[in-house]
Amino acid sequence: MSTDQRPNNSTRPPTRSQFEAFYREHYPAVSRYVTRRVAPSSHDDVVAAAFVVAWRKFSTVTNPSLAWLYRIASYEVASEYRRRGRQAQVVELNDLHLVDAAPVGDVVDVSRAFNQLSESDAELLRLVYWENLSRREIAEVLGLSVNAVNVRYHRALERFSGALSRLDVIAGMAEPTNPSTQEN
């Protein structure tokens, strides 16, 4: 039996060993999720807080899942921002996983464009591309319908594409021209 699902007809509360197996299975993913959203100095506290909440609620959830943990972790990340009075962490180039695939200048432009998105657009794209969640799982994390996730996803992509386009235009306009290389 996967740790994501317990029999619905079970009247016994989950055991500590069931939660420990659930924890071992999902800790790496939750840790990566939190790493991308908070400063390294806050990482361990936020992950621990998320799993404390998960432990407290574990017996009340029919099918605890990774998406359910991400939702808990997202609340803990938000609490950390409030506690520290910080804005959302700026995307780091290494997190984009584009460094090996593109010239550094292009990666910088992608990072700058991503940082121009609203937090809700950025979070949706993170869940799709960094966390590799399905639309159903994203809906669970964000508390939305799958249809709403699909609509928001396409709108976020349009805004991201627009931000990239604006950066290309700005970059193209900023390049100095050499009169000796221009055609008459």
C-alpha positions as CSV (number, residue, x, y, z in Angstrom):
1,M,0.0,0.0,0.0
2,S,1.4,3.4,-1.0
3,T,1.8,5.8,1.9
4,D,-0.3,8.3,-0.1
5,Q,-3.4,6.2,0.5
6,R,-4.9,4.5,3.5
7,P,-8.0,2.3,3.2
8,N,-11.1,4.5,3.4
9,N,-12.9,1.9,5.5
10,S,-10.2,2.0,8.2
11,T,-11.5,3.2,11.5
12,R,-8.2,3.0,13.2
13,P,-6.1,6.1,13.3
14,P,-2.8,6.0,11.4
15,T,0.1,4.7,13.3
16,R,3.4,6.5,13.9
17,S,5.1,4.1,11.6
18,Q,2.7,5.0,8.8
19,F,3.5,8.7,9.3
20,E,7.2,7.9,9.4
21,A,7.0,6.1,6.1
22,F,5.0,9.0,4.6
23,Y,7.6,11.4,6.0
24,R,10.5,9.5,4.5
25,E,8.8,9.2,1.1
26,H,7.9,12.9,0.9
27,Y,10.6,14.8,2.8
28,P,13.0,15.3,-0.1
29,A,10.2,16.8,-2.3
30,V,9.0,19.1,0.5
31,S,12.5,20.1,1.3
32,R,13.1,21.1,-2.4
33,Y,9.8,23.0,-2.5
34,V,10.8,25.0,0.6
35,T,14.4,25.5,-0.6
36,R,13.1,27.4,-3.6
37,R,11.0,29.7,-1.5
38,V,12.8,30.7,1.6
39,A,16.3,31.7,2.7
40,P,18.6,28.8,3.7
41,S,18.6,30.0,7.3
42,S,14.8,29.4,7.5
43,H,14.6,26.2,5.5
44,D,14.8,23.6,8.3
45,D,12.3,25.5,10.5
46,V,9.8,25.8,7.7
47,V,10.1,22.2,6.7
48,A,9.8,21.0,10.3
49,A,6.7,23.2,10.9
50,A,5.1,21.8,7.8
51,F,5.6,18.2,9.0
52,V,4.4,19.1,12.5
53,V,1.1,20.3,11.0
54,A,1.0,17.3,8.7
55,W,1.4,15.0,11.8
56,R,-1.4,16.8,13.6
57,K,-3.8,16.5,10.7
58,F,-2.6,13.1,9.4
59,S,-5.4,11.1,11.0
60,T,-8.1,13.5,9.7
61,V,-7.1,13.2,6.0
62,T,-8.4,10.3,4.0
63,N,-5.6,10.3,1.4
64,P,-2.7,12.4,2.5
65,S,-0.6,13.2,-0.6
66,L,2.4,15.2,-1.7
67,A,0.1,17.9,-3.0
68,W,-1.5,18.1,0.5
69,L,2.0,18.5,2.0
70,Y,2.8,21.3,-0.5
71,R,-0.3,23.1,0.5
72,I,0.7,22.9,4.2
73,A,4.3,23.9,3.2
74,S,2.9,26.9,1.3
75,Y,1.1,28.1,4.4
76,E,4.3,27.7,6.4
77,V,6.3,29.6,3.7
78,A,3.8,32.4,3.9
79,S,4.0,32.5,7.7
80,E,7.8,32.7,7.4
81,Y,7.5,35.7,5.0
82,R,5.2,37.4,7.5
83,R,7.4,36.5,10.5
84,R,10.5,37.9,8.7
85,G,8.8,40.7,6.9
86,R,10.4,39.6,3.7
87,Q,9.2,39.6,0.1
88,A,9.2,36.4,-1.8
89,Q,12.7,35.1,-2.5
90,V,14.2,36.2,-5.8
91,V,14.6,33.3,-8.2
92,E,18.1,32.1,-8.5
93,L,19.6,31.2,-11.8
94,N,20.5,27.7,-10.6
95,D,16.8,27.0,-9.8
96,L,15.8,27.7,-13.4
97,H,17.7,24.6,-14.6
98,L,18.6,26.4,-17.8
99,V,22.3,27.1,-17.2
100,D,23.5,24.2,-19.2
101,A,21.0,24.6,-22.0
102,A,21.3,28.3,-22.8
103,P,23.8,31.1,-22.8
104,V,24.1,33.0,-19.5
105,G,22.6,36.1,-21.0
106,D,19.5,34.3,-21.9
107,V,19.2,32.7,-18.5
108,V,19.5,36.1,-16.9
109,D,16.7,37.4,-19.1
110,V,14.5,34.4,-18.2
111,S,15.3,35.1,-14.5
112,R,14.5,38.8,-14.8
113,A,11.2,38.0,-16.7
114,F,10.2,35.4,-14.1
115,N,10.8,37.9,-11.3
116,Q,8.4,40.4,-13.0
117,L,5.5,38.0,-12.6
118,S,3.0,38.3,-9.8
119,E,3.6,35.9,-6.9
120,S,0.5,33.9,-7.9
121,D,1.7,33.5,-11.5
122,A,5.2,32.6,-10.3
123,E,4.0,30.1,-7.8
124,L,1.8,28.4,-10.4
125,L,4.7,28.1,-12.9
126,R,6.9,26.8,-10.1
127,L,4.4,24.1,-9.3
128,V,4.2,23.1,-13.0
129,Y,7.9,23.2,-13.9
130,W,9.9,22.8,-10.8
131,E,7.6,20.5,-8.7
132,N,6.3,18.7,-11.8
133,L,2.8,18.5,-10.3
134,S,-0.3,17.6,-12.4
135,R,-3.1,20.1,-12.8
136,R,-5.2,18.1,-10.3
137,E,-2.4,18.3,-7.8
138,I,-1.9,22.0,-8.4
139,A,-5.6,22.5,-7.9
140,E,-5.3,20.7,-4.5
141,V,-2.3,22.8,-3.5
142,L,-3.8,26.1,-4.4
143,G,-7.4,25.3,-3.4
144,L,-8.7,25.8,-6.9
145,S,-10.6,23.8,-9.5
146,V,-8.7,22.1,-12.2
147,N,-10.4,24.4,-14.7
148,A,-9.2,27.5,-12.8
149,V,-5.7,26.1,-12.7
150,N,-5.7,25.6,-16.5
151,V,-7.0,29.1,-17.1
152,R,-4.5,30.7,-14.7
153,Y,-1.7,28.6,-16.2
154,H,-2.3,29.8,-19.7
155,R,-2.6,33.4,-18.5
156,A,0.6,33.1,-16.5
157,L,2.4,31.7,-19.6
158,E,1.1,34.7,-21.6
159,R,2.4,37.1,-19.0
160,F,5.7,35.4,-18.8
161,S,6.0,35.4,-22.6
162,G,5.2,39.1,-22.6
163,A,7.8,39.8,-20.0
164,L,10.4,37.9,-22.0
165,S,9.4,39.8,-25.2
166,R,9.7,43.1,-23.4
167,L,13.2,42.2,-22.2
168,D,14.3,41.3,-25.7
169,V,13.0,44.6,-27.0
170,I,14.8,46.5,-24.3
171,A,18.0,44.5,-24.8
172,G,17.8,45.1,-28.5
173,M,17.3,48.8,-28.1
174,A,20.1,49.1,-25.6
175,E,22.8,47.7,-27.9
176,P,25.0,50.4,-29.3
177,T,25.2,50.4,-33.1
178,N,28.4,50.6,-35.0
179,P,27.9,53.0,-38.0
180,S,30.7,51.2,-40.0
181,T,28.7,47.9,-40.0
182,Q,25.4,49.4,-41.0
183,E,24.2,49.2,-44.6
184,N,23.3,52.4,-46.4
